Amino acid sequence: MKAGTGLFSALALFLLLGAVLTQTPEQKKPTRRPGITRRPSVPKPTEPALPEPQEPTDFPPVILGPPSMYIYCPRECSCSPSYPNALNCENRNIRNIPVIPPQTQYLYLQNNYISEVTAEPFINATEIRWVNLANNRIHRIDKNVFEKVPALLYLYVQRNNLKEVPAGLPASLEQLRLGRNRISKIPAGSFSHMGNLTLLDLYHNQLSDSGMGKNTFKDLKGLVQLNLAHNILKKMPTGVPSSLVQLFLDKNRIDDVPKDYFDGFTHLAFVRLNYNQLSDKGLPKTVFNITSLLDLQLSHNQLASVPLFNGHLEHLHLDHNSIESINGTQICPSSLEADPSDHSMGPRLRYLRLDGNHLSPPIPLDVIMCFRHLHSIVI
């Protein structure tokens, strides 16, 4: 019995050893990927360098107008059957002025990239009355241009790069707008024989006293509005025609007004001298006693007292000065003193601005008693 049991144990042990020896060991995964064989790089051929651009890169492409029924209409412009005498070339990114059709009377070229105005496009444009060249990059206008347009009435060249007033301006001109350029000089004779000019706008340039001659404005016998605001003038411009109705000299460096400067001005109604360096010393007391004057602006100066003015004045701006007191008895125009029983007479002042000074309410009673027509007073 014991022999059988031993034989059985030996057989079980033999089978167990056989099973262990016949098992296949589990293979481990490689910890690194096999190397990738790279193909040798082939150098690319060198490309030729691009040529330099011929025009500034900030110029967008020209915008062509819609197809026109008129064969003479330039592709850069539009010609409307409703306005057959108008040539509309504004906002087209134009660099050069196209040839102007003969029947054109109104030429719109504003908001483009024009740098020069030459005579060639105007050879047959003898009927032009109105030219708008505003907001371009014009630095030169050929004087021969105006020989081609002898009937020109309105010339707008504001917001450009002109350094001088263009030469050869036609005598027919009625309005000339040259604001926001770089004009520092008005050559002698620029406005000769221009008696028809009613509006001259030289706002926001670089004009100084030396950039204008004594007789610069002498021939402008019909001038109504002169705008020299935002320049670098220290003195009042000389030779200004007595025909003026509006004189704008804001934002200069003017510190003196001659006593007799406005003598002979029978139509002058609006004077603006805001943002200058005027003080009592440089401002004679009666310099603004002008019968025709309706609106006087002297804001943002260095005045310590209220200047005398005529009884016909309706608007007076004296804000942001150094005024400490106001005496109604002293400034009340004697020529139109108010009659307490007649409210239709008396000084005609309607608006008075005094804020930004060294004043405080209330308004002196003598001011109220003198200026019966005051509708608004700011203090």
Secondary structure as GFF3:
##gff-version 3
##sequence-region A 1 379
A	DSSP	alpha_helix	2	22	.	.	.	ID=ss1
A	DSSP	beta_strand	86	88	.	.	.	ID=ss2
A	DSSP	beta_strand	106	108	.	.	.	ID=ss3
A	DSSP	beta_strand	116	117	.	.	.	ID=ss4
A	DSSP	three_ten_helix	120	122	.	.	.	ID=ss5
A	DSSP	beta_strand	130	132	.	.	.	ID=ss6
A	DSSP	beta_strand	140	141	.	.	.	ID=ss7
A	DSSP	alpha_helix	145	148	.	.	.	ID=ss8
A	DSSP	beta_strand	154	156	.	.	.	ID=ss9
A	DSSP	beta_strand	175	177	.	.	.	ID=ss10
A	DSSP	beta_strand	199	201	.	.	.	ID=ss11
A	DSSP	three_ten_helix	209	211	.	.	.	ID=ss12
A	DSSP	beta_strand	225	227	.	.	.	ID=ss13
A	DSSP	beta_strand	246	248	.	.	.	ID=ss14
A	DSSP	beta_strand	270	272	.	.	.	ID=ss15
A	DSSP	beta_strand	295	297	.	.	.	ID=ss16
A	DSSP	beta_strand	315	317	.	.	.	ID=ss17
A	DSSP	alpha_helix	328	331	.	.	.	ID=ss18
A	DSSP	three_ten_helix	334	336	.	.	.	ID=ss19
A	DSSP	beta_strand	351	353	.	.	.	ID=ss20
A	DSSP	alpha_helix	365	370	.	.	.	ID=ss21
A	DSSP	beta_strand	376	378	.	.	.	ID=ss22
###
